[in-house]
Amino acid sequence: MILKNGTVFCDDFVFRNISITTEGDVIADLDDTSNRQAQEVLDISGCYVIPGLVDIHIHGAMGADFSDGSPEAMETIAQFLLKAGITSFLGTTMALPEARLFDICKTARPFVNRVIPGQATLRGINMEGPFFDLEKRGAQNADYIIPADMPMFLRLYEVSGAHIRVIAIAPEIADNLEFIQKAAPRCTVSLAHTSSDYDTAMRAFSLGASHVTHLFNGMPPFTHREPGVVGAAFDSGAYVELITDGVHIHPAVVRATFQLFGDDRVCLISDSMRACGLTDGQYDLGGQVVTVRGDSATIASGSIAGSVTNLADCMRRAISFGVPFESAIKAATINPAKSVGIDNSIGSLAIGKRADMLVLNPDYSLKYVIFSGMVQA
């Protein structure tokens, strides 16, 4: 297939008026169609072409949760994501008993990197918990929060087929720094749900942590005398997740974060839960009741319980907040892919990479989803 007359977001992060040729499920050429025969030519005049979005932190959608641990839940989530323009994702767990996490990892294993028509591709697992600080648990279930347990992690890592891509942890808990050093060679270690001060966070980064889960949420505030995890993340060069649903983070802080960290290190995420795509009401998250009203999802304590906004809408909202279009695209595609080590075949438009692309109208609304080189219905 040849996509003609579009404005393409190239892998040097510049828009160019070029054509894209696909062969099978990969990109074969950029601006070179003279010697190739294509079965289909798609004229996308006036439209943008960007990479398929990559959500590295999503719990669920359309009534399903990754932690349900069933193939049906994974299928429901993946179908919803692809229709929205999210072509790759990490299924994200919660603080749960090991037996539950074991079953989730076991069930997910055969789906990882498996290309299924009509479904976004599961690229691995984001293990959010249970190695957290009780005081910063947010919507995580206090009954299941424990100190870091390396033998437990290794059991889960093995049953997942080595597909745990992220492990989130509070570094200030006893022995958690040792865990970080041992886990970092296997996957991305992210600081999360933590009361850590600046010095402890810096120590965690020096031992191999390289990522921060939902920056500002579930951690001490960034202040002029106590910069905390946020300040340590800045100094260490870590990637940082940001939820730009308009509920978790004020638009001014979204703009400031892009200015502070630069658009190479911010990763937009949805952190969406099973109510995403559905109406107001009561839902479950990690065994706790969540009340959804509009864009807000909270548990009984008032803590925010993830979002009900998908990554594509988070990207559009970031743009509406004043984040440059190019920066928002990077933060929803190549940055998250790089942060968890899955950028070899996704996250940017380059020859040899997967032909997972979005065609956007001038107002950034979705015109086409192209997945594995095919236009989705």
N, C-alpha and C positions, 0 to 999 in steps of 0.2 A: 504494500500500500504506500502511496505517496500523499503526504499532507502538503498542500500547496497554498502559497499566499498568506501564510500566518506569520505572526511575530513570535519567534521562538526564543525561549529562555535557555541560552547555551550554558555549557558547563564552566565557562569563565564568568558566569553571572551577569551577562550582558544580553539584552534582547536584540535579535537580528531578524531581518526579513529573509528567511531562507526556507527551503523545503526539507522535509524529513522523509526518508525512505525506510520502510521496515521490510524485513524478510523473516517470515515466521514470527517468533516472539521477541526478536531483537531489533535494535536500530542498526541499519546497514549503512546509511549515508546521511550526511547533513549537507544540503546545498549541492548535491551531485546526483542528478537523476538522468543524465544524458544517455548512459549506457545500461540502464536498467528497465526491465519490463515489469510493470505492476498490474495486478488484477484489478486494482481499484485506485482511483484518484479522488481524494477528498479535498474540495476547495473550502478553505477556512478563512477566506478574506475577512479582514477586520478583527480577527480573533487572536488571542494569545495562546501559546502552547507552553505548558510547564510540566515538570515531572509529576508523576503520581505522588500523592502525599503519603507520608510515613508517620504513623502514630505509634510512638514507642511506649505510651502509657495510656491504656484504655482498659476499663473493666468490663463494660458491656453496653448493650443497646437493644432496643425493641423487645424488652422484657427478658432478655437473656444476659447472663453474667459468665465471664470466662471461668470464674470459680464454681460455677455449677458443675464443671468437670464432665460435661456431656458433649458428644459430637454434635448433637442438635443445637446446643447453645453456641458452639463455635461457628456452626454453619449460619445461624441467624445473625450473629454479629458480623461475620465476614460478608454476607450478602448486603446488609445495610451499609457497611463501610464502602464497598465498591461503588454502590449507587451514588454515594456522596462524593466520591473522588479520592478516597483513601485506598490506595492499592496494596499497601503493606502495613503490618502492625505487629506489635508485641502484645500478646495476651497478658494481662496483669492480674496477679493474685492479691490476696489480703492477708492479714494476720489470721491464720487458721491452724488447727492441729496438724501435726505432721502427716497423719494418715490421710487427711483431706488433700493436703498439698501433694502428697505422693500420687494419689489418684488423678489429680488435675494434670500433673506433669506426665503421667503415663498415658492419659487419654490424648493429650496434646501432641505427644511425640510423633505419631505418624502423619500429622497435618503440617508439621513445620517444613517450610520451603516447598510444599506440594502445591502446584498450580492447579486450581479447580475452577472451571468456567463459572462465571457469575459470582465469584467470591474473592474478596481481598485475600492476599497470601499471608498466612501466619508465619512470621520470621523468627519466632522464638518466644521466650517467656520473660516477663519482667516480674521478679519476685519482690513484691512490696510488703515486707514484713516476713516473719514476726519479730525481728531483732530491733525493737524500737524502745524509746523512752516513754513510759506510761504517761508522763505529764504532757507529752506532745503527741499523744496518739490520735487526736482528731477523731475521725470516724472509724478508726481501727478498733477492733474488739479487745478490750482490756484483758479478757479471760485468756487470750491466746498469745499475749506479748511475753517474750522470753529473752534472756541474754543470747548472744550469738552462739550457735552450736555447729561447729565445723563438720562433725560426723553426720549430723542431720542434713546439712547442706549438700555434702558429697553424695548422700543417698538420693536426694532429690535431683541433683545434677546428673547422676548416672541414669536414673530412670527416665529423665527427660531426653536422653540421648545427647547430653552436653549442649542442650539448647536453652539453658537459662542464660539470657543475654545480660540481665541486670539483676544485681542483688542490692536492695536498699537497706541501710543500717544506720543506727545512731552510734556514733563513734565513742561517746563518753561513757558508755556502760562498760563495766569491768570485762576485760579480755576481748572487747570488740575490736580494738586496734590490731591485736594479733590476728583476728579473723580477717580483717581487711587485707593484711599483708598476704595471707594464704589464699584468699579468694581472688584477688586482683589478677593473677595470671590466667584465670579461667573465664572471667567475665568482667563487665563494667561494674564497679562498685560505686554506689550512689549514696550520698548522705541524705537522711530523711527522718522525719518525725523525731527530732532531736533537740535537746537543750544545750548542745555543744557551744562552748565559747570559741573565740577566734583561734587560740593556740591549739586546742584539741583538734579542731577542724583542719588546721594546717598540718598537724601531725598525721591525720588521716590521709590527707592528700599526698604527703611525702611517702606514705606507705603503699600508695597505689590507687586510692580513690580518685575518680576523675570526673565526677558527675554530681549534680544536686537535683533531687526530686522536688517538683513543684516549688520553685524558689519563693521565699517569703512565707509560704504556708507550712505550718508544722515545724517552725524553728523560731529562735529568738529574733526580735527585730534588728534591723541594721541601724545602729546609732553612731554618733560621732565619737563616743568613747568605748563602745563595745560593738565592734563591727560584726562579730559573730560569724556564722556560717557564710553569710552573704559576702562579707569582706574577705574571708579566706578563699572563697570560690573565685573572687576577682583576682586576688594575688596569685593563686595557684594555676590559673589558666583552665580551670574546669569548665565543662559544659553545664548549662543550667536550663532546667525545664521551666516553662512559663505557661500558665493557663490564662488565655486571653478571652474568656467567656463574658467578661464584663462584670462578673460577680466576685471572683477570687482576687483580682488585682485591679486597682484603679487605673484608668487609662494613662494618667500622668506617670505612674510608676512603670507601666509598660513601656512608654516612650523613654523614660530614664534608664530602664534596664538595657534597652538596645544601645543607648548611648554609652552606658558604663561598660558593658561586656563586649560590645561590638556585634555585628550581625553574623560573625563566624561561630559564635559560642552559644547563642540562644536557641533552644529547641522548643518550638510550640508543641503542646500536648493538649489532648482533650480531657483526660482523667474522667471520661464519661462513665456513668453507671447505667444499670439496666433501664432506667426511665428515659434515656436518650431516645428521641424519636417518638415518644408517647406523650400522653396528656398528664395534667396534674393528678396527684393522688399519693397513695402510700406504696412504697416499694421496699425491697430488702437489699441490704449491702453488708456482706460479711456477718450475717446473722442479726443485724440491727435494723429497726424500722426507720425508713427514710421518708420524709414528707417533701414532696415536690410542689412548689408553687411558682409558676412562670419559669424563670431561668435559675431558680435557687433550689438546692436540695440540701436538707439539713436533718440531723438526728435529734433526739429529744433534748440533748444538752445544748443545742443551738449550733454545734460544730457543722461546718460545711461538709457534705458527704459526696465529694466528687462533683462532676458537672453533668448537665444534660445537653451539652452542646458538642457537636462533632468537630473534628479538626478543621475541616474545610470552612465551617462557619467561624471557628476561632481565628483562622488566617484572615478571613474577610473582616472580622471585627478589629484585628490588629491594624489592618490597613485603615479602617475607619477611625482608629485612635491616633493616626498620624505616623505609623510605621511605614517607611517606603515599601512599595510593592515588591521590589527585588529582595529587600531584607526579609519581608514576611515569607516569601517563597523559600528562600534559603532555610529559614527557621522551621519550615514545615516539610522539608524534603531532605536536602543533603546533610544539614547539621545533625538531625536526629539519627540519620543512617550512619554517619561517621561516629557519633558518640557511643554507639553500641556495636560497631564493627561489622555493619552489613551494607556498606557503601560500595562494595566491589561490583554489584550488578544493578543497584537501584539508587535513587536519590538525585540523579542528574540525567540530562539528555546528552549521551555520548555514544559514539559508534561502539557496538558490542554490548552495550547495556540493554537491559530489558526494555521492550517497547511498551512501557506503562506510562501513559501521558494523559493530561487533561487539556481539553480545548475550552478556553474561557471566553465568554462574551466581553465586550468592552467594559461592562459594569462588574466584571469578575464573577458573574454567575456562571454556572456550569452548562456548557453546550454539549460536549461529548466526553465520555470516559473511554479511553483506549487502553485495553488491558491485554497483554500478550500479543500486541499487534492487531487486535480486533476491536472494532467499535462496539461498545456494549449497548444493548437495547434499553 
